[in-house]
Amino acid sequence: MDLRRFVTLKTVVEEGSFLLASQKLCCTQSTVTFHIQQLEQELSLQLFEKIGRRMRLTESGKKLMPHVYELTRVIDTIRQAARQGSEPEGELRVASGETLLAYKMPRVLQRFKERAPRVKLSLQSLNCYTIRDALLDDRVDLGVFYRVGNDEALHMQAISEPSLVLVASPARQEIDFRHTDRHIPVSFVINEPQCVFRQIFEEQLRKRRITLENTIELWSIESIKQCVAANLGVSFLPRFTVEKELLSGELVELPFSEPLLTINAICAHHAGKVISPAMKIFMECLQENAESGQ
């Protein structure tokens, strides 16, 4: 069997179309189609089916993909062994949670580009559950996010344990979230439902039997902070995202939990994935940044 055909299959699945796969592989779309057709003939099964204008993996194709990922990891191992001692190059795919990307990653990215200038860095901002799934499916090499559950298939490196704070505008500093069995006529301004610190806050409200007026969902942390500062509601965020506003008095911290609730920030990769020189350098930059307290 031609190993290039398995690489083509993996790229089609990752990119979502034959056209995008051809662009990623720097070949024609007809070449991608030929590789898939030849692979289907060799394996005696149909890998894709056309639904509307989209090509989707068949059930047989889905069952094959874990083996394809394992095969491509072996290929990567051979390539990395051949490149030992040389300057890192190639592509590094990193996915990060939005707050970590905005507030903690810029210095890390700067350090990485200084140490590995020849590496093409692909960076995505995703929610933590999507990052975990992308790591398990080998769609990204490294994930920098908040820990969500335990996955034996992932190797996790702790980065930090930021505390979470409930914030409001100074006009709402008298609101009390510590007493149970009550309705508080205020909006909760936060990210989408899969946001980890949103889930922690809402779980605490359920335990305390507290209800709020409604929830305002926004994607950007900066937008959330501006809305809270404008007295549109309260929010529950990692302290490092609101330190500036707390110091300036634009926002105030409301008593909520003693001791403070925390979340675990981690860097993770698939346990079966070979750590490339680029991955190693990126993880070192992360660790150095964490140790410096930035």
C-alpha positions in Angstrom: 0.0 0.0 0.0 1.1 3.6 -0.8 1.5 5.5 2.5 0.8 8.7 0.7 -2.8 7.7 0.2 -3.3 7.3 4.0 -1.8 10.8 4.5 -4.3 12.1 1.8 -7.2 10.4 3.6 -6.2 12.0 7.0 -5.9 15.4 5.4 -9.3 15.2 3.7 -10.9 14.3 7.0 -9.0 17.2 8.8 -9.7 19.8 6.2 -13.3 18.8 5.4 -13.1 18.6 1.6 -11.1 17.3 -1.3 -10.3 20.9 -2.5 -8.9 22.1 0.9 -7.0 18.8 1.2 -5.4 19.4 -2.2 -4.4 22.9 -1.1 -2.9 21.7 2.1 -1.0 18.9 0.3 0.1 21.2 -2.6 -1.3 19.0 -5.3 -4.3 19.0 -7.6 -7.8 18.0 -6.5 -7.8 15.2 -9.1 -4.7 13.8 -7.3 -6.5 13.7 -4.0 -9.5 12.0 -5.7 -7.2 9.4 -7.3 -5.5 8.6 -4.0 -8.9 8.1 -2.3 -10.2 5.9 -5.2 -7.1 3.8 -5.1 -7.3 3.4 -1.4 -11.0 2.3 -1.6 -10.0 -0.3 -4.2 -7.2 -1.7 -2.1 -9.3 -1.9 1.0 -12.5 -3.0 -0.8 -14.7 -0.5 1.0 -16.2 2.9 0.4 -14.6 5.6 2.5 -16.8 8.6 1.6 -20.4 9.3 0.7 -21.8 12.5 -0.9 -24.6 14.1 1.1 -25.7 17.3 -0.7 -22.5 19.0 -1.7 -20.4 17.6 1.1 -18.4 14.4 1.3 -18.7 12.6 4.5 -16.9 9.5 6.0 -18.9 6.3 5.8 -19.2 4.2 8.9 -16.5 2.0 7.5 -14.3 5.0 7.0 -14.9 6.2 10.6 -13.8 2.8 11.9 -10.6 3.0 9.9 -9.5 6.4 11.1 -8.0 5.5 14.5 -5.6 3.1 12.6 -4.8 5.8 10.0 -3.9 8.2 12.9 -1.7 5.6 14.4 0.0 5.0 11.1 0.6 8.7 10.5 2.1 9.0 14.0 4.6 6.2 13.1 5.5 8.2 10.0 6.0 11.3 12.1 8.2 9.3 14.4 10.5 8.3 11.6 10.7 11.8 10.2 11.5 13.3 13.6 14.2 10.6 14.2 15.8 11.7 10.9 15.7 15.3 11.9 17.3 15.0 15.3 19.9 17.7 15.8 18.6 20.0 13.0 16.6 23.2 13.5 12.9 22.5 14.1 10.7 23.0 11.0 7.3 21.8 9.6 3.9 22.7 11.1 2.8 22.8 14.7 -1.0 22.8 15.4 -2.0 24.4 18.7 -5.5 25.0 20.1 -6.0 27.2 23.1 -8.9 28.4 25.3 -9.9 32.0 24.6 -8.9 33.5 27.9 -5.5 31.7 28.0 -4.9 32.7 24.4 -5.7 36.4 25.0 -4.0 36.9 28.4 -1.3 34.2 28.8 -0.2 33.1 25.3 1.3 36.2 23.6 4.6 36.0 25.5 4.7 32.3 24.9 4.2 32.7 21.2 6.9 35.4 21.1 9.4 33.1 22.8 8.5 30.2 20.5 8.9 32.2 17.3 12.3 33.3 18.5 13.4 29.7 19.2 11.7 28.0 16.2 11.5 30.6 13.4 11.2 27.9 10.7 8.1 26.2 12.2 4.8 27.1 10.7 2.5 27.7 13.7 -1.3 27.0 13.2 -3.2 28.5 16.1 -6.9 28.1 16.9 -9.2 29.5 19.7 -11.6 26.7 20.7 -13.6 25.8 23.8 -12.0 23.2 26.1 -14.2 20.3 25.2 -13.5 20.8 21.5 -9.8 21.0 22.2 -9.9 17.7 24.1 -11.8 16.0 21.2 -9.3 17.5 18.7 -6.4 16.1 20.6 -8.0 12.7 20.8 -8.7 12.8 17.0 -5.2 14.0 16.3 -6.5 17.2 14.6 -4.2 19.3 16.7 -0.7 18.6 18.2 -1.0 20.5 21.5 -3.9 21.9 23.5 -3.6 24.7 26.0 -6.9 24.8 28.0 -8.7 24.1 31.2 -8.9 20.5 32.3 -12.2 18.9 31.6 -12.4 15.3 33.0 -9.7 12.6 32.8 -8.6 11.1 29.6 -6.0 8.3 29.7 -5.3 8.9 26.1 -3.9 12.4 26.8 -0.7 13.3 28.5 -1.3 16.5 30.6 1.2 19.0 31.9 0.0 21.4 34.6 0.6 25.1 33.8 -1.2 27.0 36.5 -4.3 26.9 38.8 -5.9 30.4 38.4 -8.6 31.4 40.9 -12.1 32.5 39.8 -13.8 35.7 41.0 -17.3 37.0 40.8 -17.2 40.6 39.5 -19.7 43.4 39.1 -19.8 47.2 38.6 -19.3 49.3 41.8 -23.1 50.0 41.7 -23.8 46.4 42.5 -21.2 45.7 45.2 -24.0 45.1 47.8 -25.3 42.0 46.0 -25.0 38.9 48.3 -24.5 35.5 46.6 -23.6 33.7 49.9 -27.2 33.2 51.2 -29.2 30.3 49.8 -32.8 29.9 48.6 -33.3 33.2 46.8 -33.8 34.9 43.5 -31.4 37.7 42.6 -32.7 40.1 39.9 -29.4 40.4 38.0 -28.2 39.1 34.6 -25.2 36.7 34.4 -22.9 37.8 31.6 -20.7 35.0 30.4 -19.4 32.8 27.5 -21.3 29.9 25.8 -22.7 26.9 27.8 -19.5 24.8 27.5 -17.4 27.5 29.2 -15.7 25.8 32.2 -16.0 28.6 34.6 -19.6 29.2 33.6 -20.3 25.6 34.5 -18.6 25.9 37.9 -20.6 29.1 38.7 -24.0 27.6 37.6 -23.3 24.4 39.6 -22.7 26.6 42.7 -26.0 28.4 42.1 -27.8 25.1 41.9 -26.3 23.9 45.1 -27.3 27.2 46.8 -30.7 27.2 45.1 -30.1 30.7 43.7 -31.8 31.9 40.5 -30.9 34.9 38.4 -32.9 37.1 36.1 -31.3 35.7 32.8 -28.0 34.9 31.1 -26.4 37.1 28.5 -24.0 35.0 26.3 -21.0 36.7 24.7 -17.9 35.2 23.1 -15.3 37.9 23.9 -14.0 38.3 27.5 -13.4 42.0 26.7 -17.1 42.4 25.7 -18.2 40.6 28.9 -16.1 43.0 31.1 -17.4 46.1 29.3 -21.0 44.9 29.8 -20.4 44.2 33.5 -18.7 47.6 34.0 -21.8 49.2 32.3 -23.9 47.6 35.1 -25.6 45.1 32.8 -25.0 42.2 35.1 -22.3 40.1 36.9 -19.7 37.7 35.6 -17.5 34.9 37.0 -14.1 34.9 35.4 -10.4 33.9 36.0 -8.8 36.6 38.2 -6.0 37.2 35.7 -8.6 38.4 33.1 -10.0 41.2 35.4 -6.9 42.2 37.5 -6.6 45.5 35.7 -10.2 46.4 36.1 -10.2 45.5 39.8 -7.2 47.6 40.5 -8.7 50.6 38.7 -12.0 50.3 40.4 -13.9 49.8 37.2 -15.0 46.4 38.6 -15.4 45.1 42.1 -15.1 41.6 43.5 -18.2 40.2 45.1 -17.8 37.6 48.0 -18.7 34.2 46.6 -16.6 31.3 47.9 -14.1 30.8 50.7 -11.6 29.5 49.8 -11.7 30.8 46.2 -12.7 28.3 43.5 -10.0 27.5 41.0 -9.5 25.8 37.6 -6.6 23.8 36.2 -4.8 25.2 33.2 -2.9 22.5 31.3 -1.0 21.8 28.2 -1.9 18.4 26.7 -1.1 16.1 23.7 -2.1 12.6 22.7 -0.3 10.1 24.8 0.6 8.1 21.7 2.0 11.0 19.8 5.7 11.5 19.4 6.9 14.7 20.9 8.5 16.6 18.0 11.2 19.2 18.5 8.7 22.0 17.9 6.3 20.5 20.5 9.1 20.3 23.0 10.1 23.9 22.5 6.6 25.1 22.7 6.0 23.2 26.0 9.3 24.6 27.4 8.1 28.1 26.5 4.8 27.5 28.3 6.6 26.2 31.4 9.0 29.1 31.5 6.2 31.6 31.2 4.3 29.9 34.0 7.3 29.9 36.3 7.9 33.6 35.7 4.4 34.2 36.9 3.2 35.8 33.7 
